Amino acid sequence: MLPADLPDALRPQDLSVYLEVPATGVQIYRCEQNASEDWVWAHKGPDALLFDLAKTPIGKHYGGPTWEAHDGSKIVGAPKASAQSPSGAIPWLLLDIKSRDGNGLFTPARAILRIATTGGLAPQAAGEDQAGREERVPYTATYLFLK
């Protein structure tokens, strides 16, 4: 079931939740210069463990963004829409499925929602003295797999 407080921009058309997956990990940022030659913390991707509702590990989440289950099923998402997190954490997201491998827990997904986020925001100040440095910022989220 979709959360009642889900912003309209993230409401998927004709899809329902078939799997709820809590995640705990980090968002990885690297200090580098952008096209305007300003120093910024660029997002490199997540590194998180995925659990079922009984808190049993079921897989991992990493750059791509990729969700990989212990059964070998793997999907790669593509951001479609975002909304500000009510808690001020990393945004809530609606992601389409860009690719899938294997046949298992994650492969039926047609979309993914990232909700209930805590933490994960990029560090505030970036400068030349931090060039190339990576920061691993703790976060939690719930991923809702939709079909």
Sequence and secondary structure as in RCSB ss.txt:
>XXXX:A:sequence
MLPADLPDALRPQDLSVYLEVPATGVQIYRCEQNASEDWVWAHKGPDALLFDLAKTPIGKHYGGPTWEAHDGSKI
VGAPKASAQSPSGAIPWLLLDIKSRDGNGLFTPARAILRIATTGGLAPQAAGEDQAGREERVPYTATYLFLK
>XXXX:A:secstr
   TT  GGG  SS  EEEEEEEEEEEEEEEEE TTS EEEEEEEEEEEEE TT  EEEEEETTTEEEETTS EE
EEEEEEEE  TTSSS EEEEEEEEEESSSSSTT SEEEEEEEEE    S   GGGTT EEEEEEEEEEEEE 
